[in-house]
Amino acid sequence: MWGKSTAAVFLGMPLSVLVVGFAALLSHDQASTTLPWLLLFFLVWIAVMTCTFLFRTGLRAWLWMGGLTIAGYAALHFLKASGLVRIAA
């Protein structure tokens, strides 16, 4: 139980930031859709932390959530570095 709880606490927020960031970044009109996505952040964060407890063990929770977080941030870095996605000013 401690493994799942620590995975939820330490990996829940970065994974939620990643999900909301991708949704806001890939929207067609970033200027008008970013604020609603940011307002939904808390609900996404709670959902991610709740889903952590669906794993059988704490190790699986750490590995899956850590792997998704690393892969997601690597994909985000690749998209921004390659110029495929731009942040609207």
C-alpha positions in Angstrom: 0.0 0.0 0.0 2.9 2.4 0.7 4.3 1.8 -2.7 1.1 2.7 -4.4 0.6 5.7 -2.2 4.1 7.1 -2.9 3.7 6.5 -6.6 0.5 8.4 -6.5 2.0 11.3 -4.6 5.3 11.6 -6.5 4.3 10.6 -10.0 0.7 11.7 -10.1 1.3 15.4 -10.5 4.0 15.2 -13.3 1.8 12.7 -15.2 -1.2 15.0 -14.8 0.8 18.0 -16.0 1.8 16.0 -19.0 -1.7 14.9 -19.9 -3.2 18.4 -19.5 -0.2 19.9 -21.3 -0.5 17.6 -24.3 -4.3 18.3 -24.5 -3.7 22.1 -24.4 -0.7 22.0 -26.8 -2.4 19.9 -29.4 -5.7 21.9 -29.4 -6.5 23.8 -32.5 -7.0 27.2 -30.8 -4.5 27.3 -27.9 -5.3 30.8 -26.9 -8.9 30.0 -26.1 -8.6 26.4 -24.9 -5.6 26.5 -22.6 -7.5 28.1 -19.6 -10.3 25.5 -19.6 -7.7 22.7 -19.7 -5.9 24.2 -16.8 -9.1 24.4 -14.8 -9.6 20.7 -15.4 -6.1 19.9 -14.1 -7.2 19.1 -10.5 -9.8 16.6 -11.8 -7.2 14.9 -14.0 -4.7 14.9 -11.1 -7.3 13.2 -8.8 -8.1 10.7 -11.5 -4.4 9.8 -12.1 -3.8 9.3 -8.4 -6.9 7.2 -8.1 -5.9 5.0 -11.0 -2.6 4.3 -9.2 -4.4 2.1 -6.8 -5.7 -0.2 -9.6 -2.2 -1.7 -9.9 -1.6 -5.0 -8.1 1.7 -3.9 -6.5 3.5 -0.7 -5.7 6.4 -1.8 -7.9 4.1 -2.1 -10.9 2.6 1.3 -10.2 6.0 2.9 -10.0 7.2 1.2 -13.2 4.1 2.0 -15.3 3.6 5.5 -14.1 7.3 6.3 -14.2 7.6 4.8 -17.7 4.6 6.8 -18.9 6.0 10.0 -17.4 9.4 9.5 -18.9 8.1 8.5 -22.3 5.6 11.4 -22.4 8.1 14.0 -21.5 10.5 12.6 -24.1 7.8 12.7 -26.7 6.9 16.3 -25.7 10.6 17.3 -25.9 10.9 15.7 -29.4 7.7 17.4 -30.7 8.9 20.8 -29.5 12.5 20.3 -30.6 11.6 19.2 -34.1 9.2 22.1 -34.6 6.1 20.0 -35.1 4.3 21.7 -32.3 4.5 25.4 -31.4 3.3 27.3 -28.4 0.9 30.1 -29.3 1.9 33.5 -28.0 
